[in-house]
Amino acid sequence: MKIIKNILSQLHVYAVWLILSVVLWGFVFNFLTDAPAEKKLVLFAEVSGVRDKAFCAEMEKSKPAGIRMIQAHSFDYVMFDEQSLINADVYIVPRESVEAYRDSFRALDLSKLKAEKLSFYENDGLPCGIRVWDGETGFASGYFTYGEGEYYLFLGANSLHAGQVDDAAYWMIGEILQMKNE
């Protein structure tokens, strides 16, 4: 009985050590498994569901040289890492959210896109977004659960992979545009 009382009286110390251990190992795991921004492509989608593991596995089959990791997240992930959202390479957002995120997008260089017959969202006369869902059909629907209405794909304003380091963000857009009606 004395042993149990002794253990219970020190329970707060054990809890603190457990929490510190989890935080430390989480940091170590993240450090070992993450890649720097120059070596990874990040996509954020404001959709009701993202099959992120399947999407990333499919994309990594033919990823460009120099890219070590591809990540896809729903906007719900932002509560954990807002900086990733701000610096994402590609976004998929519903039409009604476009104005709210307008400063996060950059104009598209159409010469880097190989797809034809696309519908664009224009900002100041420049094509900025590509319609990927029209309410019934679109691109990559096997990986993204779209809701009602139109969804557009945008290039991130802070993307390193839209000409600064390489054009890997355009590669990702091209791959998504090949995933018709999945």
Backbone as CSV, one residue per row, in Angstrom:
resi,resn,N_x,N_y,N_z,CA_x,CA_y,CA_z,C_x,C_y,C_z
1,MET,0.814,-1.188,0.000,0.000,0.000,0.000,0.861,1.257,0.000
2,LYS,1.981,1.191,0.720,2.873,2.328,0.788,3.491,2.610,-0.583
3,ILE,3.776,1.561,-1.335,4.357,1.720,-2.678,3.361,2.426,-3.593
4,ILE,2.095,2.031,-3.525,1.061,2.636,-4.371,0.891,4.112,-4.008
5,LYS,0.876,4.428,-2.698,0.766,5.827,-2.277,1.955,6.642,-2.763
6,ASN,3.123,6.038,-2.715,4.330,6.730,-3.170,4.249,7.009,-4.679
7,ILE,3.799,6.039,-5.443,3.650,6.210,-6.896,2.612,7.282,-7.193
8,LEU,1.467,7.214,-6.523,0.404,8.198,-6.763,0.820,9.604,-6.356
9,SER,1.629,9.715,-5.321,2.067,11.045,-4.890,3.051,11.661,-5.890
10,GLN,3.679,10.852,-6.699,4.626,11.335,-7.705,4.037,11.312,-9.123
11,LEU,2.727,11.074,-9.230,2.068,10.940,-10.525,2.260,12.185,-11.402
12,HIS,2.207,13.356,-10.832,2.398,14.585,-11.604,3.788,14.647,-12.235
13,VAL,4.786,14.146,-11.552,6.148,14.124,-12.101,6.207,13.184,-13.300
14,TYR,5.583,12.004,-13.157,5.553,11.053,-14.266,4.805,11.624,-15.463
15,ALA,3.724,12.348,-15.216,2.943,12.948,-16.302,3.769,13.999,-17.040
16,VAL,4.513,14.808,-16.313,5.362,15.826,-16.943,6.434,15.161,-17.801
17,TRP,7.060,14.115,-17.282,8.083,13.405,-18.052,7.480,12.753,-19.304
18,LEU,6.309,12.231,-19.185,5.635,11.621,-20.334,5.351,12.675,-21.411
19,ILE,4.845,13.819,-21.017,4.549,14.894,-21.968,5.831,15.386,-22.634
20,LEU,6.871,15.609,-21.852,8.146,16.050,-22.419,8.718,15.017,-23.376
21,SER,8.585,13.765,-23.047,9.068,12.698,-23.911,8.315,12.667,-25.239
22,VAL,7.002,12.803,-25.197,6.195,12.815,-26.420,6.575,14.003,-27.302
23,VAL,6.736,15.175,-26.702,7.115,16.365,-27.467,8.498,16.182,-28.087
24,LEU,9.445,15.685,-27.326,10.797,15.471,-27.831,10.811,14.482,-28.988
25,TRP,10.163,13.342,-28.822,10.152,12.334,-29.883,9.355,12.808,-31.093
26,GLY,8.325,13.603,-30.883,7.592,14.192,-32.007,8.483,15.123,-32.810
27,PHE,9.268,15.948,-32.125,10.207,16.843,-32.789,11.256,16.044,-33.570
28,VAL,11.809,15.009,-32.955,12.821,14.172,-33.614,12.222,13.495,-34.850
29,PHE,11.030,12.925,-34.714,10.375,12.259,-35.835,10.125,13.245,-36.973
30,ASN,9.621,14.424,-36.666,9.358,15.440,-37.678,10.649,15.876,-38.362
31,PHE,11.694,16.069,-37.595,12.981,16.478,-38.140,13.528,15.436,-39.109
32,LEU,13.385,14.160,-38.752,13.929,13.084,-39.580,13.094,12.804,-40.827
33,THR,11.797,13.050,-40.781,10.931,12.674,-41.899,10.503,13.837,-42.782
34,ASP,10.738,15.067,-42.388,10.319,16.212,-43.202,11.434,16.591,-44.173
35,ALA,11.077,17.380,-45.157,12.039,17.870,-46.140,11.969,19.392,-46.163
36,PRO,13.062,20.047,-46.549,13.011,21.510,-46.649,12.078,21.934,-47.784
37,ALA,11.603,23.162,-47.738,10.636,23.660,-48.730,11.143,23.512,-50.159
38,GLU,12.425,23.626,-50.379,12.987,23.500,-51.730,12.863,22.086,-52.274
39,LYS,12.650,21.118,-51.385,12.625,19.710,-51.786,11.245,19.070,-51.687
40,LYS,10.199,19.869,-51.372,8.867,19.280,-51.264,7.811,20.167,-51.907
41,LEU,6.786,19.514,-52.414,5.623,20.187,-52.981,4.475,20.025,-52.010
42,VAL,3.746,21.118,-51.749,2.645,21.082,-50.792,1.376,21.583,-51.470
43,LEU,0.307,20.811,-51.335,-1.002,21.178,-51.857,-1.980,21.252,-50.699
44,PHE,-2.791,22.312,-50.672,-3.871,22.445,-49.703,-5.182,22.510,-50.461
45,ALA,-6.179,21.774,-49.973,-7.483,21.737,-50.627,-8.580,22.025,-49.606
46,GLU,-9.435,22.992,-49.944,-10.591,23.290,-49.100,-11.767,22.465,-49.618
47,VAL,-11.701,21.184,-49.307,-12.720,20.216,-49.726,-13.166,19.442,-48.499
48,SER,-14.218,18.653,-48.653,-14.704,17.917,-47.480,-13.879,16.675,-47.177
49,GLY,-13.082,16.221,-48.117,-12.237,15.063,-47.864,-11.052,15.006,-48.809
50,VAL,-9.890,14.611,-48.277,-8.680,14.456,-49.078,-8.110,13.071,-48.800
51,ARG,-7.952,12.284,-49.852,-7.261,10.996,-49.720,-5.775,11.286,-49.914
52,ASP,-5.192,11.907,-48.895,-3.844,12.437,-49.010,-2.778,11.383,-49.264
53,LYS,-2.839,10.275,-48.573,-1.816,9.242,-48.755,-1.858,8.663,-50.160
54,ALA,-3.061,8.382,-50.659,-3.205,7.835,-52.010,-2.771,8.854,-53.059
55,PHE,-3.162,10.114,-52.874,-2.786,11.160,-53.816,-1.266,11.317,-53.856
56,CYS,-0.642,11.413,-52.692,0.808,11.596,-52.638,1.541,10.395,-53.214
57,ALA,1.059,9.197,-52.928,1.684,7.997,-53.485,1.611,8.005,-55.010
58,GLU,0.475,8.404,-55.559,0.327,8.484,-57.013,1.256,9.554,-57.589
59,MET,1.314,10.700,-56.962,2.162,11.789,-57.450,3.653,11.446,-57.354
60,GLU,4.030,10.721,-56.314,5.449,10.409,-56.117,5.975,9.374,-57.111
61,LYS,5.088,8.722,-57.826,5.526,7.746,-58.832,6.337,8.404,-59.941
62,SER,6.032,9.656,-60.239,6.730,10.335,-61.340,7.205,11.730,-60.940
63,LYS,7.515,11.912,-59.682,7.904,13.248,-59.204,9.173,13.735,-59.911
64,PRO,9.272,15.050,-60.062,10.443,15.614,-60.734,11.724,15.437,-59.918
65,ALA,12.836,15.482,-60.623,14.136,15.406,-59.956,14.253,16.579,-58.977
66,GLY,14.824,16.327,-57.834,15.005,17.377,-56.834,13.884,17.453,-55.816
67,ILE,12.761,16.803,-56.087,11.637,16.792,-55.135,11.721,15.498,-54.336
68,ARG,11.817,15.636,-53.030,11.911,14.476,-52.131,10.569,14.068,-51.559
69,MET,9.632,15.020,-51.446,8.386,14.737,-50.743,7.249,15.534,-51.355
70,ILE,6.068,14.916,-51.368,4.851,15.592,-51.798,3.846,15.456,-50.664
71,GLN,3.219,16.571,-50.301,2.228,16.577,-49.230,0.921,17.158,-49.747
72,ALA,-0.183,16.597,-49.284,-1.513,17.129,-49.587,-2.295,17.171,-48.284
73,HIS,-2.933,18.293,-48.028,-3.681,18.474,-46.788,-5.005,19.164,-47.082
74,SER,-5.975,18.917,-46.211,-7.181,19.737,-46.263,-6.880,20.997,-45.448
75,PHE,-7.708,21.992,-45.579,-7.485,23.240,-44.843,-7.603,23.017,-43.335
76,ASP,-8.230,21.926,-42.903,-8.326,21.618,-41.473,-6.954,21.436,-40.844
77,TYR,-5.972,21.043,-41.635,-4.611,20.815,-41.160,-3.967,22.110,-40.663
78,VAL,-4.492,23.251,-41.104,-3.908,24.555,-40.790,-3.830,24.801,-39.294
79,MET,-4.742,24.257,-38.526,-4.689,24.502,-37.085,-3.387,24.006,-36.485
80,PHE,-2.693,23.136,-37.194,-1.424,22.626,-36.697,-0.225,23.368,-37.284
81,ASP,-0.352,23.877,-38.519,0.805,24.450,-39.194,0.379,25.523,-40.187
82,GLU,0.113,26.723,-39.681,-0.360,27.824,-40.537,0.690,28.238,-41.560
83,GLN,1.951,28.132,-41.222,3.023,28.523,-42.143,2.997,27.672,-43.415
84,SER,2.654,26.395,-43.295,2.547,25.538,-44.480,1.473,26.042,-45.428
85,LEU,0.360,26.512,-44.892,-0.724,27.025,-45.733,-0.272,28.267,-46.491
86,ILE,0.375,29.165,-45.811,0.812,30.416,-46.433,1.824,30.164,-47.547
87,ASN,2.675,29.160,-47.376,3.739,28.884,-48.342,3.454,27.700,-49.253
88,ALA,2.207,27.266,-49.328,1.867,26.118,-50.177,2.143,26.429,-51.640
89,ASP,2.327,25.368,-52.407,2.612,25.511,-53.831,1.342,25.540,-54.668
90,VAL,0.358,24.745,-54.279,-0.878,24.615,-55.047,-2.055,24.598,-54.076
91,TYR,-3.150,25.226,-54.498,-4.373,25.269,-53.694,-5.550,24.810,-54.542
92,ILE,-6.509,24.152,-53.907,-7.805,23.879,-54.522,-8.847,24.472,-53.581
93,VAL,-9.614,25.433,-54.091,-10.604,26.113,-53.247,-11.920,26.280,-54.000
94,PRO,-13.030,26.305,-53.265,-14.324,26.547,-53.921,-14.419,27.997,-54.407
95,ARG,-15.228,28.201,-55.400,-15.399,29.533,-56.003,-15.729,30.594,-54.953
96,GLU,-16.570,30.260,-53.984,-16.980,31.253,-52.988,-15.853,31.646,-52.029
97,SER,-14.753,30.900,-51.990,-13.624,31.234,-51.105,-12.490,31.945,-51.824
98,VAL,-12.584,32.067,-53.129,-11.471,32.616,-53.904,-11.085,34.026,-53.446
99,GLU,-12.038,34.893,-53.262,-11.724,36.274,-52.878,-11.046,36.346,-51.508
100,ALA,-11.408,35.469,-50.604,-10.814,35.477,-49.265,-9.318,35.139,-49.309
101,TYR,-8.913,34.310,-50.276,-7.519,33.872,-50.381,-6.777,34.527,-51.543
102,ARG,-7.375,35.495,-52.164,-6.861,36.107,-53.391,-5.379,36.480,-53.311
103,ASP,-4.926,37.003,-52.185,-3.522,37.413,-52.047,-2.564,36.230,-51.960
104,SER,-3.089,35.040,-51.767,-2.254,33.846,-51.673,-1.976,33.206,-53.026
105,PHE,-2.566,33.748,-54.092,-2.447,33.157,-55.424,-1.634,34.056,-56.348
106,ARG,-1.024,33.443,-57.346,-0.315,34.192,-58.384,-0.883,33.822,-59.746
107,ALA,-0.643,34.679,-60.712,-1.112,34.423,-62.070,-0.391,33.202,-62.646
108,LEU,-1.080,32.482,-63.485,-0.519,31.286,-64.120,0.257,31.660,-65.378
109,ASP,1.337,30.978,-65.610,2.073,31.096,-66.863,1.551,29.987,-67.768
110,LEU,0.650,30.332,-68.668,-0.024,29.329,-69.501,0.932,28.571,-70.409
111,SER,2.099,29.140,-70.684,3.061,28.430,-71.532,3.632,27.196,-70.822
112,LYS,3.496,27.141,-69.508,4.001,25.993,-68.739,2.944,24.911,-68.534
113,LEU,1.725,25.150,-69.032,0.640,24.173,-68.918,0.425,23.516,-70.273
114,LYS,0.272,22.198,-70.281,0.120,21.471,-71.533,-1.313,21.036,-71.793
115,ALA,-2.213,21.370,-70.923,-3.608,20.958,-71.081,-4.355,21.945,-71.981
116,GLU,-5.394,21.447,-72.614,-6.222,22.281,-73.485,-7.647,22.316,-72.962
117,LYS,-8.418,23.261,-73.473,-9.843,23.398,-73.139,-10.082,23.502,-71.640
118,LEU,-9.389,24.409,-71.018,-9.549,24.628,-69.591,-10.395,25.871,-69.366
119,SER,-11.094,25.895,-68.240,-11.838,27.086,-67.828,-11.043,27.758,-66.720
120,PHE,-10.857,29.065,-66.862,-10.005,29.792,-65.935,-10.798,30.748,-65.058
121,TYR,-10.252,30.992,-63.879,-10.698,32.093,-63.030,-9.707,33.214,-63.302
122,GLU,-10.206,34.372,-63.644,-9.328,35.493,-63.972,-9.364,36.556,-62.886
123,ASN,-8.201,37.150,-62.675,-8.041,38.245,-61.726,-7.348,39.377,-62.476
124,ASP,-7.996,40.499,-62.596,-7.465,41.643,-63.348,-7.077,41.253,-64.775
125,GLY,-7.872,40.384,-65.371,-7.641,39.970,-66.745,-6.598,38.885,-66.918
126,LEU,-5.978,38.434,-65.833,-4.958,37.389,-65.907,-5.527,36.065,-65.408
127,PRO,-5.229,34.963,-66.104,-5.698,33.657,-65.618,-4.935,33.268,-64.349
128,CYS,-5.671,33.058,-63.274,-5.051,32.726,-61.990,-5.424,31.333,-61.508
129,GLY,-6.615,30.882,-61.863,-7.086,29.590,-61.392,-7.637,28.754,-62.531
130,ILE,-7.589,27.452,-62.350,-8.122,26.511,-63.327,-9.286,25.778,-62.680
131,ARG,-10.435,25.782,-63.334,-11.581,25.074,-62.772,-11.309,23.578,-62.822
132,VAL,-11.336,22.936,-61.638,-11.091,21.498,-61.552,-12.350,20.722,-61.185
133,TRP,-13.425,21.428,-60.861,-14.697,20.774,-60.531,-15.812,21.741,-60.866
134,ASP,-16.811,21.270,-61.600,-17.909,22.155,-61.999,-19.212,21.845,-61.280
135,GLY,-19.168,21.010,-60.283,-20.365,20.624,-59.543,-20.751,19.184,-59.809
136,GLU,-20.260,18.639,-60.926,-20.581,17.253,-61.285,-19.367,16.465,-61.744
137,THR,-18.504,17.092,-62.517,-17.325,16.403,-63.033,-16.106,17.294,-62.894
138,GLY,-14.956,16.677,-63.023,-13.732,17.460,-62.936,-12.508,16.583,-62.861
139,PHE,-11.505,17.101,-62.208,-10.212,16.433,-62.130,-9.939,15.914,-60.725
140,ALA,-9.294,14.763,-60.660,-8.805,14.170,-59.410,-9.899,13.934,-58.379
141,SER,-11.113,13.660,-58.817,-12.211,13.436,-57.868,-12.058,12.123,-57.108
142,GLY,-11.136,11.288,-57.524,-10.828,10.080,-56.765,-10.011,10.378,-55.513
143,TYR,-9.429,11.551,-55.466,-8.585,11.938,-54.332,-9.174,13.073,-53.495
144,PHE,-10.026,13.883,-54.111,-10.621,15.030,-53.418,-12.140,14.901,-53.449
145,THR,-12.769,15.052,-52.304,-14.228,15.013,-52.218,-14.733,16.443,-52.306
146,TYR,-15.151,16.800,-53.508,-15.637,18.147,-53.751,-17.072,18.269,-53.257
147,GLY,-17.459,19.468,-52.914,-18.832,19.742,-52.516,-19.618,20.276,-53.706
148,GLU,-20.685,20.985,-53.389,-21.497,21.618,-54.431,-20.730,22.790,-55.041
149,GLY,-21.022,23.103,-56.268,-20.438,24.281,-56.899,-19.101,24.028,-57.549
150,GLU,-18.473,25.124,-57.962,-17.206,25.064,-58.684,-16.010,25.133,-57.742
151,TYR,-14.943,24.433,-58.140,-13.674,24.463,-57.417,-12.577,24.826,-58.403
152,TYR,-11.623,25.612,-57.922,-10.518,26.061,-58.763,-9.185,25.690,-58.150
153,LEU,-8.222,25.447,-59.022,-6.859,25.129,-58.623,-6.009,26.380,-58.868
154,PHE,-5.232,26.765,-57.862,-4.413,27.969,-57.940,-2.960,27.655,-57.617
155,LEU,-2.096,28.483,-58.132,-0.669,28.424,-57.843,-0.389,29.371,-56.683
156,GLY,0.377,28.915,-55.701,0.670,29.723,-54.525,1.575,30.906,-54.821
157,ALA,1.245,32.053,-54.251,2.041,33.268,-54.445,3.450,33.113,-53.883
158,ASN,3.612,32.315,-52.837,4.918,32.130,-52.204,5.609,30.838,-52.631
159,SER,5.077,30.170,-53.627,5.643,28.890,-54.054,7.065,29.062,-54.585
160,LEU,7.955,28.238,-54.072,9.323,28.213,-54.580,9.394,27.428,-55.893
161,HIS,8.337,26.647,-56.162,8.347,25.724,-57.299,7.549,26.237,-58.488
162,ALA,7.461,27.554,-58.610,6.772,28.165,-59.746,7.735,29.071,-60.506
163,GLY,8.981,28.635,-60.590,9.981,29.377,-61.338,11.153,29.857,-60.513
164,GLN,10.997,29.948,-59.193,12.097,30.441,-58.359,13.191,29.377,-58.203
165,VAL,12.797,28.170,-57.780,13.741,27.061,-57.636,13.624,26.135,-58.847
166,ASP,12.400,25.847,-59.234,12.101,24.984,-60.372,10.639,25.202,-60.771
167,ASP,10.148,24.387,-61.682,8.753,24.493,-62.124,7.928,23.296,-61.658
168,ALA,8.286,22.710,-60.539,7.612,21.509,-60.049,6.137,21.745,-59.732
169,ALA,5.748,22.950,-59.352,4.329,23.229,-59.082,3.523,23.102,-60.372
170,TYR,4.096,23.530,-61.477,3.410,23.358,-62.765,3.325,21.882,-63.143
171,TRP,4.347,21.123,-62.790,4.287,19.673,-63.007,3.107,19.085,-62.232
172,MET,2.963,19.483,-60.956,1.865,18.969,-60.132,0.514,19.336,-60.752
173,ILE,0.377,20.572,-61.193,-0.876,20.991,-61.831,-1.146,20.129,-63.055
174,GLY,-0.125,19.897,-63.865,-0.281,19.052,-65.051,-0.716,17.638,-64.711
175,GLU,-0.155,17.095,-63.645,-0.533,15.739,-63.218,-1.991,15.698,-62.768
176,ILE,-2.419,16.701,-62.022,-3.813,16.760,-61.565,-4.745,16.870,-62.767
177,LEU,-4.355,17.661,-63.765,-5.195,17.841,-64.948,-5.269,16.588,-65.821
178,GLN,-4.401,15.615,-65.568,-4.485,14.339,-66.268,-5.387,13.354,-65.531
179,MET,-5.796,13.668,-64.332,-6.655,12.796,-63.516,-8.119,13.135,-63.764
180,LYS,-8.557,13.038,-64.975,-9.917,13.413,-65.373,-10.926,12.407,-64.863
181,ASN,-11.994,12.913,-64.199,-13.151,12.115,-63.764,-12.794,10.836,-63.044
182,GLU,-11.841,10.877,-62.137,-11.495,9.659,-61.385,-12.409,9.482,-60.208
